[in-house]
Structure formats: structure tokens, C-alpha cells
């Protein structure tokens, strides 16, 4: 069986990876600076350059902000397994588990689809701190839907 991401979603992911897309601009403004370093069917790798806007006075990232970023990461990861240009998705569940704080200047993120069915996409992602230690792991469920 061949696994091929749809043309539309391939273009979105490649545009995000190249930088300068409307998705990069939105993420930069709302969440911070992200670089999609690599993606393939069911997987993404990202670098998050953490800036002072999201750091609390004690020097660590606010957990709610990590959860917001987790939703963004889950969406990008889910997008890798969409095979039809008309497919979209919505988050139906998002769980964030924290192991240690995230701090500036960066985090590395690895997302993976653990299961993709006709109606649901299950995603996990690890947030690694600057010391390459697991800081957070997220679990998400995306509901597939068709447009048009």
C-alpha cells in the first residue's frame, strides 16, 4: 500500500518548511518562531526558538502556552496523513504531560501519527529541552472531515 500525502497538504507542509507561508506568519505572531525541519508520512520534526514573550518571571515556559503549541504541532503532524485535498480535521482531544520545564532558547519537537483511521487520527509528540531531555509529551486525537 502506498502512502501519499495529498497535493494540497504537501504544499502546505513544504511551504511551512520553506518559511514565509501564512502559517509561519500566524505561528510567529501567536505562538513563537517554529522551523519545520523535516516531515514525511506520519512524522514531523520541528525546532521551536523560544522567545521572551512566553517565558514566566522564573525563566520557564508557561504550561498553557506549551499546550497551545501542542495543538499546533498535532495539527501539522495529522496533516501528513491526509490523502485527499478536501480533507480537514479538528482536535477532539489534547492531553499534555509535563516532565520538566521548557526554557529558552529552544526546544526540539518530534511528532508522529500512531494511528490513522477513516475518521480519527491519533498523534503523539515529544518536546525536548535544550539538553535533549523529554520536557513534555502530548497525545491528541484529530477528527477527519471532508469539505465540499
Rosetta blueprint (number, residue, H / E / L):
1 X L
2 X L
3 X L
4 X L
5 X L
6 X L
7 X H
8 X H
9 X H
10 X H
11 X H
12 X H
13 X H
14 X H
15 X H
16 X H
17 X H
18 X H
19 X L
20 X L
21 X L
22 X H
23 X H
24 X H
25 X H
26 X H
27 X H
28 X H
29 X H
30 X H
31 X L
32 X L
33 X E
34 X E
35 X E
36 X E
37 X E
38 X E
39 X E
40 X E
41 X L
42 X L
43 X E
44 X E
45 X E
46 X E
47 X E
48 X E
49 X E
50 X L
51 X L
52 X H
53 X H
54 X H
55 X E
56 X L
57 X L
58 X L
59 X L
60 X L
61 X E
62 X L
63 X H
64 X H
65 X H
66 X H
67 X H
68 X H
69 X H
70 X H
71 X H
72 X H
73 X H
74 X H
75 X H
76 X H
77 X H
78 X H
79 X H
80 X L
81 X L
82 X L
83 X L
84 X L
85 X L
86 X L
87 X E
88 X E
89 X E
90 X E
91 X E
92 X E
93 X E
94 X E
95 X E
96 X E
97 X E
98 X E
99 X L
100 X L
101 X L
102 X L
103 X L
104 X L
105 X L
106 X E
107 X E
108 X E
109 X E
110 X E
111 X E
112 X E
113 X E
114 X E
115 X E
116 X E
117 X L
118 X L
119 X L
120 X E
121 X E
122 X E
123 X E
124 X E
125 X E
126 X E
127 X E
128 X E
129 X L
130 X L
131 X L
132 X L
133 X L
134 X E
135 X E
136 X E
137 X E
138 X E
139 X E
140 X E
141 X E
142 X E
143 X E
144 X E
145 X E
146 X E
147 X L
148 X L
